[in-house]
Amino acid sequence: MNVTITPSGLIGRISAPSSKSFSHRMIIAASLADGVSEVSAVNPSEDIDATVDAMTALGARIVNDGNVYTIKGIGVPSSSAKINCPAFINCRESGSTLRFIIPVAAALGCDAEFSGSGKLPARPITPYKRELSQKGVSFVHTDGVMPFTMNGKLCGGDFHIEGDVSSQFITGLLFALPLCAEDSRIILTSKLESKPYADMTIAALKVFGVEVDESVSEEGFPVYNIKGNQRYRAADCAVEGDYSQAAFYYVANALGSEIEIGNLSEASVQGDRQICEILEKSGYGKVGCGEYEPFTVDVSDIPDLVPILTVFGCFTKDVSRIVNAKRLKIKESDRLKAIADAINAIGGNIVYGDDFLEIHPVRSFTGGKIDGCNDHRIVMASAVASTKADGEITITDAQAVSKSYPDFWQDFKKLGGKISTDL
């Protein structure tokens, strides 16, 4: 689907959709609990549907009524008879689902076949193949192409994981290792990038009665100490709003829109809360668009902010830089190249490198056609860019927003966005 946007400012009030990251985590934890949990304030999306289907395949019973998910958990490891085995798990395009569920299925002792689509089959699971294979788990057909199968039962112990690939490997192990009979440690062998996501996992685990102790190695890297034979306890919880989605509206405001953003927790551990600090340091609230101070932002902990920060950087007084972004090359698209190409196609001036973007300021965007690269964050960032364009902007693959924020276009129109669609 193509969307053509006639430039206009956005005005009104919007509630930030629920945190996709917390939604994944709460649904998985509730699915492992003994009893019935209610997870509310969830905004369904393709990624969340993938996780729901995965946990259902493993034996949880999940019913959603709008934004409320009622979940009868598997209740493991007390009753292995409840486990569906073998399980067929289609992760669709959700990297979170894939990397979170692999060790969970292994801890349950469930033979599983994992499949996926889009760029997901190319995303690495090397740390799991290495570490889990030493702890009772076998992978079959792991030539880097899905589908692959996995069998065996995961044992606890020490797991040595690189921190500069993805925090999703840490999260998957944090979910799984409390179910093992043995105590375990997750030992980081390098700096943990996107650490706030691991912090979110620990916060979610605590809601469901699972404890993790964090310490620091001699090298200064995190070590997670996990007692075995823990039990997930059923709990009712509400998912907080998502700062990574709210970031699109914060930047729209910085570019001249007037949007009141609700449903956000000021006490959130979400790393993407940094969008507020970045904008404030550049002068948002003190100076106008085009007068913002340039920024250099290390995005190793906040990779999801890269597309919308790129749009904002076009309206600083001098060159802004996004650095330590190499992991963006294996998202739904090569997100570094995709956002540079998108903004350059409408009159931006962005230099793309292997792990950085150099953003040169412009007065406004000219308009034109953007390849959305079937990437939800590229599409949404491009929509915000339209508010500072002199001419219409057409965005391909506009349906990609369904991956994380299916109501984005409805909300965009609610705020006064002028769009037409070409199916």
Secondary structure, DSSP 8 states (H G I E B T S, - for coil): -EEEEE----EEEEE--B-HHHHHHHHHHHHHSBSEEEEES----HHHHHHHHHHHHTT-EEEEETTEEEEE---TTT-GGG--SSEEEE-TT-HHHHHHHHHHHHHTT--EEEE--TTGGGS--HHHHHHHTTTTEEEES-SSSS-EEEEE----SEEEE-SSS-THHHHHHHHHGGGSSS-EEEEESS--TTHHHHHHHHHHHHHTT---EEEE-TTS-EEEEE-SS---B--EEE--B-HHHHHHHHHHHHTT-EEEEES--TT---GGGHHHHHHHHTTBTTB-TT-B---EEE-SS-GGGHHHHHHHHTTBSS-EEEES-GGGGGSSS-HHHHHHHHHHTTT-EEEE-SS-EEEE--S-B--EEE--TT-HHHHHHHHHHGGGBSS-EEES-GGGGGGT-TTHHHHHHHTT-EEEEE-
